Structures are given as C-alpha cells and as structure tokens.
Amino acid sequence: MKKLGSDCNSNSKSIIKNWIAFFAFFYYYIGPISVVGYLLSLLKTRWVLPIKDWSILLFLLPMFLYSCYSSGFLDSILLYRLHWGFLIFYLYFRNKAHLFNFKQLLWLMLLMTLIESALVNTIVDASSLPNYPDLESAATHFSNIWQRAYSFGGNSSVTGVLIIAVLSIVGGGLLLMITALITVLLVGSGSGIIAYFIYLFYKIKIIKKIVFFLLFGLFWLFLVNDIDALYKISPYYIDSLIDLKQVQISSTLDNMDEITMFVGSSKLSDTGGDFLWLSFFAVHGYIGIILMLFIIFTHINKANIFGIGIIVLMTSHYFVLFSLPGQLIAGYLFALKPFNHVQLNLKLKQINNYRRVK
C-alpha cells in the first residue's frame, strides 16, 4: 500500500523526526546537552554559500576575535551562541534539498503547553520542573492563583510567540487557530496574545483589516483595562512598559562610552534583563545592530516576513530569538523561500487529501 504522503516530495519529513530539532526544541528540559544540536548542524551543513552569507560570517569573525580579546574565549563562545546561534540553524536548513513539515511540531507545541498548564495548576509544583527558574531567585515567576506554563520556551512569552511563528509557517486552519488562541490565553502571555492578533490581522483581506483594526482598537482602548485576564495587553500595562523601556535605554546609554557604543562591551554580564535588543546593543554596539539588520533585510521575503517579523519584534521584550527553540525556528524561517513555502503548503494539502480518501 502506498505510504501516506508518498505522492509528495519523498525526501520531505516531519521536523520532529530530526535529531537537531530534538536537541534544540527540548533545551529547557534536557539542559546543556542540547549543544549537540549546534554541532550536528555544523557537521551536516553543505558549505557552498552565496556571497551575502560568506560576508556575514566574515563580518562576524573579527567581532568574535575582538570579543575574545576583551572578555576571553569561553565568555565569547557563550555570547555568540546566545545572540548569533540562529545562523547555525539557518546554514543547516538552507542547504537542505528537501523541506521539513512543521505541522506535527506545532501540534506538539500546543499539546505540551496545554498539558503542562493543566498540571502546574493542579497536581504538579511548577518549581520542581526543569524548564522553570529557581524558586528562591525568581519567586515572582510563580503564582498560587494561576501559574503560567513556561513549556518548551522556558518562558510563557517566548512559548506564546513561537507558537504563532510556527503557525505562520504551517498556515492556520480553524481548529489550529482556535487551539492556538486557547493556548496563548491559558499561558497568560501578553506577547503571545498580541502576536496572535497581529497574525489574524495579517491574514485577513484589506477591508476586513480596516474593520478589524477599528473594532479591536475600540475594544482595547475602552474595555481591556477592566478585564483582569487581559491585563498584559491593556493600555495601562503597555504604557507602563513603554515608560520602563525608556528608563532602561537611558540607563544603558549613560553607562556606555563612544567605543562601547560602536563595538559593544562584549561582556556576558550585559546580556540580562527583559529588553533583549537593548542588551544586544550593549554587548555588540552599532556594529552588531547593523549586521543584524543586514541579515534580516537580505533574507526576508513574502514566505517568512511574518514569522521573522514577529520574532524580531517580540524579542524587544523577551529572549524569543535568543532561546534555543527560537533559534531553531528562526533559522528555518530565514532559510525559507517563497517557492519552498508554496511547495510546503501544497504538500500538506496533498497529505490531507490522501487522508480523506483513505
């Protein structure tokens, strides 16, 4: 009997069957052993690259050497793994002759998060799980009223945004859209909820966009402040968040001289906080920002513009791009091309048609 999906590209397979994806995706559960994912990616990369990609790597080399000189080899490895690790996955994915199917991964993300949300609010102490911070040093991350599930992202906001990023790869049917909405609401991720509604806005037609924008704008301005469950996206919270970001920017700039503004501090201690692009700037300076913008604008296209855009935008608040699962997903998105995106959607439709016939 013909195998499921055998009428499609025979080299295509689910991403969850890939060992590199396994190590990256489960980082917050299995810990440092996940570095194997980077090593496997480098070993399986075909090093025939376009000029723009060689230019990026050659630009990174003197930056890394300067960091080694300033802060030592080990700290530099940790810094560049954190901020530029997604490039390793990009190099791996761009050299693949086939495409990966992310739909099973999306369902895994949703089910894992929903199950964990149920468990940590009933019979499991969240502080005992490996993907949560230490209770003594991060007591505010835990609640007796409603515990937010951190799941595969190691943080509820990271998890929520990555779910929507993968949803943009797969394309959301009604069941997926409803399940994704329920999931981001249950994890209490303001970033995830905002990302969901941006994706909804992105998908609908222009007239509906205008109506949606007006209705959502009125709802947000006049009703959200009174709904406790939506506090994380309320005008009051957003306003206080903007004020906080302004204070953080002023504080960071006050502690930087002209040299560190240009090349960064290269200090591992400057990677903390919840304004990750600010800490990125503190570490890599204007040179790092210019390189990152070059990577984004030379690889973005209609197939990946939403996924990359939402990851980059939400990294302003939490470490979405700098989490290992986020780097895996971003690496794939940067490698995604319009033709491949169409081919992927066609393959998924063919698989669904086969299932209906069967």
Phi and psi in degrees as a GROMACS rama.xvg file:
@    title "Ramachandran Plot"
@    xaxis  label "Phi"
@    yaxis  label "Psi"
@TYPE xy
-65.9459  134.103  LYS-2
-71.2938  154.083  LYS-3
-59.0096  125.656  LEU-4
79.3352  7.42873  GLY-5
-72.6223  -10.5632  SER-6
-80.6106  -4.40216  ASP-7
-100.333  -169.893  CYS-8
-59.2383  116.858  ASN-9
-68.7516  -19.1222  SER-10
-82.5205  -11.2608  ASN-11
-77.4751  143.086  SER-12
-151.356  164.368  LYS-13
-68.592  139.124  SER-14
-64.0702  -25.3418  ILE-15
-73.6984  -9.11948  ILE-16
-90.9447  2.57878  LYS-17
-97.4219  128.412  ASN-18
-65.7464  -34.99  TRP-19
-61.4713  -45.4873  ILE-20
-63.6569  -38.424  ALA-21
-58.8857  -51.3911  PHE-22
-64.1428  -38.7366  PHE-23
-71.4912  -46.1294  ALA-24
-66.6436  -36.2778  PHE-25
-98.3977  22.0142  PHE-26
-53.0433  -44.2074  TYR-27
-76.1934  -4.01997  TYR-28
-104.323  -36.8189  TYR-29
-105.71  -10.8299  ILE-30
79.2001  -151.109  GLY-31
-58.4635  -21.4146  PRO-32
-59.8812  -17.4029  ILE-33
-63.4849  -14.387  SER-34
-58.8009  -21.1634  VAL-35
-57.1063  -32.2017  VAL-36
-59.8218  -39.9402  GLY-37
-65.926  -45.3647  TYR-38
-63.3414  -43.4991  LEU-39
-63.3897  -38.699  LEU-40
-61.2635  -45.1836  SER-41
-65.1447  -39.4016  LEU-42
-67.5645  -32.4823  LEU-43
-97.8849  5.56037  LYS-44
-81.4586  135.308  THR-45
-91.2569  113.894  ARG-46
-84.737  52.114  TRP-47
-116.617  103.245  VAL-48
-122.328  153.835  LEU-49
-69.9912  163.967  PRO-50
-58.0592  -39.287  ILE-51
-62.1321  -36.1708  LYS-52
-74.7262  -38.1778  ASP-53
-63.8951  -36.2395  TRP-54
-62.2042  -41.2342  SER-55
-62.3169  -46.8704  ILE-56
-65.5941  -40.2653  LEU-57
-69.5213  -29.127  LEU-58
-71.851  -37.0157  PHE-59
-69.7593  -30.1226  LEU-60
-58.7214  -53.9847  LEU-61
-65.0872  -30.497  PRO-62
-62.182  -44.1995  MET-63
-66.0319  -41.9665  PHE-64
-63.5841  -39.6621  LEU-65
-63.7568  -40.3001  TYR-66
-62.8062  -41.3403  SER-67
-61.3695  -41.3073  CYS-68
-65.0335  -39.0106  TYR-69
-80.6038  -40.5625  SER-70
-125.828  -2.50119  SER-71
96.6228  157.979  GLY-72
-66.4843  -46.4395  PHE-73
-64.2435  -47.0191  LEU-74
-61.6559  -37.1425  ASP-75
-67.0562  -40.122  SER-76
-59.1971  -45.3278  ILE-77
-65.2382  -40.7247  LEU-78
-63.1113  -47.9946  LEU-79
-75.932  -26.6731  TYR-80
-64.6486  -42.1829  ARG-81
-66.3656  -49.4676  LEU-82
-91.9059  -25.9112  HIS-83
-122.468  8.10225  TRP-84
-60.8632  -27.6179  GLY-85
-61.4802  -25.9061  PHE-86
-65.3436  -31.247  LEU-87
-64.7937  -42.9529  ILE-88
-70.0721  -35.3841  PHE-89
-59.8804  -46.8222  TYR-90
-61.1279  -37.9471  LEU-91
-65.0134  -49.1771  TYR-92
-70.0787  -35.4652  PHE-93
-68.894  -21.1619  ARG-94
-97.9286  10.5436  ASN-95
-86.1288  136.652  LYS-96
-79.1972  -12.4553  ALA-97
-123.677  173.01  HIS-98
-107.115  157.547  LEU-99
-105.361  146.883  PHE-100
-95.319  119.073  ASN-101
-97.3361  0.750014  PHE-102
-66.3533  -42.9557  LYS-103
-64.6205  -36.0414  GLN-104
-63.8664  -41.2104  LEU-105
-60.9652  -45.2015  LEU-106
-63.2492  -37.4749  TRP-107
-63.0082  -44.3862  LEU-108
-58.1689  -46.3533  MET-109
-65.5837  -47.9151  LEU-110
-66.711  -42.1786  LEU-111
-57.479  -45.5937  MET-112
-68.8041  -42.0102  THR-113
-64.9464  -43.6114  LEU-114
-64.8673  -44.7592  ILE-115
-63.3385  -39.0791  GLU-116
-60.8881  -41.9819  SER-117
-66.0204  -41.648  ALA-118
-68.7358  -45.9331  LEU-119
-73.3027  -10.4346  VAL-120
-105.411  8.43466  ASN-121
-132.361  -76.7562  THR-122
-114.667  -4.17967  ILE-123
-116.909  133.167  VAL-124
-79.1042  115.481  ASP-125
-57.5932  -34.3843  ALA-126
-66.7749  -14.3773  SER-127
-87.4527  -6.80994  SER-128
-90.4614  146.277  LEU-129
-70.9872  -18.56  PRO-130
-92.2511  13.5356  ASN-131
-115.774  152.738  TYR-132
-71.3927  170.353  PRO-133
-66.9448  134.178  ASP-134
-61.1801  -40.7652  LEU-135
-67.9956  -36.4019  GLU-136
-93.1832  -12.1463  SER-137
-142.802  56.7683  ALA-138
-63.2597  -28.67  ALA-139
-69.8927  -11.8492  THR-140
-80.7157  -3.87826  HIS-141
-120.767  147.195  PHE-142
-143.477  143.156  SER-143
-89.4401  -8.8686  ASN-144
-90.5338  -59.707  ILE-145
-146.648  113.862  TRP-146
-85.6358  122.343  GLN-147
-74.9024  133.801  ARG-148
-76.9204  128.679  ALA-149
-89.5179  -31.9493  TYR-150
53.0719  -148.933  SER-151
-67.1098  -20.5289  PHE-152
-85.9528  -7.12278  GLY-153
68.0461  10.2112  GLY-154
-169.399  137.898  ASN-155
-64.231  -36.9658  SER-156
-68.4313  -42.6036  SER-157
-61.8018  -46.007  VAL-158
-59.7319  -47.7871  THR-159
-60.8585  -44.6581  GLY-160
-67.4899  -41.0827  VAL-161
-67.0291  -32.4825  LEU-162
-60.2724  -44.5737  ILE-163
-70.4514  -35.5532  ILE-164
-61.9067  -43.671  ALA-165
-71.1951  -33.9513  VAL-166
-57.8191  -36.603  LEU-167
-70.7781  -25.1142  SER-168
-74.8976  -46.7321  ILE-169
-75.7199  -38.1194  VAL-170
89.1705  123.419  GLY-171
-93.4848  117.29  GLY-172
-78.4894  177.111  GLY-173
-59.8322  -45.2882  LEU-174
-62.8941  -44.3091  LEU-175
-64.8625  -41.9148  LEU-176
-63.0649  -42.7604  MET-177
-67.1885  -44.4121  ILE-178
-63.8358  -40.8471  THR-179
-64.2683  -41.0417  ALA-180
-63.6268  -46.4032  LEU-181
-59.3859  -41.2925  ILE-182
-64.6924  -48.7749  THR-183
-68.6307  -28.6954  VAL-184
-69.2113  -42.6765  LEU-185
-68.4336  -34.3481  LEU-186
-78.2786  -8.32149  VAL-187
66.0554  33.9582  GLY-188
-94.4109  110.056  SER-189
-61.3993  -40.8818  GLY-190
-62.906  -40.9764  SER-191
-65.8185  -41.227  GLY-192
-65.3202  -44.2412  ILE-193
-61.8924  -44.2112  ILE-194
-60.6757  -39.1832  ALA-195
-62.0076  -47.0451  TYR-196
-72.2434  -29.9207  PHE-197
-65.2567  -40.8368  ILE-198
-65.0537  -41.5489  TYR-199
-60.5583  -44.1239  LEU-200
-63.1478  -40.1175  PHE-201
-64.2718  -33.918  TYR-202
-80.7223  -29.0838  LYS-203
-84.1196  163.902  ILE-204
-75.4655  166.856  LYS-205
-58.9721  -43.6736  ILE-206
-64.9356  -43.8387  ILE-207
-65.3662  -31.8276  LYS-208
-59.6362  -45.2508  LYS-209
-63.3865  -46.1848  ILE-210
-63.411  -45.2067  VAL-211
-59.8898  -45.8353  PHE-212
-61.2752  -43.917  PHE-213
-65.9857  -46.782  LEU-214
-66.2774  -44.7818  LEU-215
-66.758  -38.1025  PHE-216
-61.1975  -44.1979  GLY-217
-65.2879  -43.8309  LEU-218
-60.1213  -43.9319  PHE-219
-67.0862  -42.7146  TRP-220
-71.4582  -38.396  LEU-221
-108.764  -17.2162  PHE-222
-120.025  -32.7705  LEU-223
-62.2749  -35.6783  VAL-224
-58.8462  -23.5246  ASN-225
-95.7204  1.80692  ASP-226
-110.301  107.88  ILE-227
-59.1782  -37.4499  ASP-228
-65.5122  -21.3517  ALA-229
-108.171  21.7589  LEU-230
-56.7815  -37.1222  TYR-231
-66.7039  -14.1712  LYS-232
-118.886  12.9288  ILE-233
-74.2748  153.868  SER-234
-55.6363  -36.9809  PRO-235
-63.4609  -46.6951  TYR-236
-66.8942  -43.4149  TYR-237
-61.933  -41.1229  ILE-238
-63.2474  -44.1522  ASP-239
-68.0971  -32.5294  SER-240
-67.2464  -41.4332  LEU-241
-63.7134  -41.7365  ILE-242
-61.2393  -41.9269  ASP-243
-63.0504  -43.4568  LEU-244
-62.5037  -38.3893  LYS-245
-63.9405  -40.7258  GLN-246
-65.018  -42.4051  VAL-247
-63.3503  -41.4004  GLN-248
-62.7625  -47.1043  ILE-249
-61.2889  -42.526  SER-250
-64.4184  -42.516  SER-251
-65.9849  -46.3296  THR-252
-64.1321  -34.5755  LEU-253
-64.5871  -24.7141  ASP-254
-99.2705  11.6601  ASN-255
-117.858  137.48  MET-256
-96.5149  -175.185  ASP-257
-63.0826  -37.9721  GLU-258
-68.1118  -47.3631  ILE-259
-68.5942  -28.4429  THR-260
-65.4777  -33.1822  MET-261
-81.6153  -47.5593  PHE-262
-112.562  -7.06777  VAL-263
85.3978  170.39  GLY-264
-87.6278  -23.8309  SER-265
59.3673  24.8562  SER-266
-99.4488  130.635  LYS-267
-63.6862  -29.5681  LEU-268
-68.6383  -15.2282  SER-269
-90.1642  7.96211  ASP-270
-91.7311  -1.19379  THR-271
-81.3539  -171.966  GLY-272
89.569  178.596  GLY-273
-112.082  11.4106  ASP-274
-114.034  83.6236  PHE-275
-71.4478  -29.5003  LEU-276
-71.5783  -30.082  TRP-277
-67.8589  -44.8497  LEU-278
-67.361  -32.673  SER-279
-60.7566  -45.2742  PHE-280
-63.0798  -41.4155  PHE-281
-60.9542  -35.1907  ALA-282
-82.3361  -40.6623  VAL-283
-112.776  -9.49479  HIS-284
67.3554  -165.586  GLY-285
-62.7401  -32.9437  TYR-286
-60.9539  -44.5083  ILE-287
-64.6378  -40.8089  GLY-288
-63.5038  -44.2056  ILE-289
-61.3691  -43.8636  ILE-290
-64.3007  -42.476  LEU-291
-63.1117  -42.5907  MET-292
-63.7991  -38.1681  LEU-293
-62.268  -44.063  PHE-294
-60.4464  -46.7143  ILE-295
-62.8253  -51.6837  ILE-296
-76.5227  -16.7292  PHE-297
-92.598  -4.85043  THR-298
-123.274  -6.25763  HIS-299
-81.3233  144.025  ILE-300
-155.299  -179.853  ASN-301
-66.3394  -20.0587  LYS-302
-79.9316  -28.2611  ALA-303
-121.792  3.08335  ASN-304
-61.3281  -38.9468  ILE-305
-70.7132  -48.9235  PHE-306
-59.2898  -47.809  GLY-307
-66.2361  -42.9252  ILE-308
-59.8639  -43.4794  GLY-309
-72.385  -34.4857  ILE-310
-66.8536  -45.5621  ILE-311
-64.1466  -45.4384  VAL-312
-60.6758  -48.2818  LEU-313
-77.0549  -13.4093  MET-314
-70.0053  -11.7623  THR-315
-61.7089  -26.1724  SER-316
-108.026  -42.9324  HIS-317
-137.214  174.482  TYR-318
-81.7555  50.9335  PHE-319
-61.2386  -54.7593  VAL-320
-70.5716  -24.2244  LEU-321
-97.7425  5.07336  PHE-322
-86.1857  152.48  SER-323
-65.4305  -43.2452  LEU-324
-60.6597  -37.1382  PRO-325
-65.6848  -36.8391  GLY-326
-66.8416  -39.0629  GLN-327
-60.6257  -49.9451  LEU-328
-67.4844  -42.1627  ILE-329
-64.4432  -40.1205  ALA-330
-58.9416  -42.3878  GLY-331
-65.2301  -43.8272  TYR-332
-61.5176  -42.9032  LEU-333
-63.7164  -27.9964  PHE-334
-85.3644  -13.5598  ALA-335
-73.6178  133.592  LEU-336
-119.069  156.491  LYS-337
-52.5423  -43.7585  PRO-338
-62.8162  -43.6078  PHE-339
-63.9244  -37.5696  ASN-340
-63.9976  -42.8561  HIS-341
-63.9984  -44.2273  VAL-342
-62.2509  -40.0841  GLN-343
-62.8384  -46.6608  LEU-344
-63.6614  -37.6897  ASN-345
-63.4428  -41.6259  LEU-346
-62.5994  -42.9213  LYS-347
-63.5801  -39.3541  LEU-348
-64.3853  -39.8675  LYS-349
-64.5017  -39.3357  GLN-350
-64.6221  -45.0287  ILE-351
-63.404  -39.3918  ASN-352
-64.0512  -39.4165  ASN-353
-63.028  -41.2523  TYR-354
-64.1095  -39.3825  ARG-355
-65.2526  -41.9706  ARG-356
-64.2734  -41.6492  VAL-357
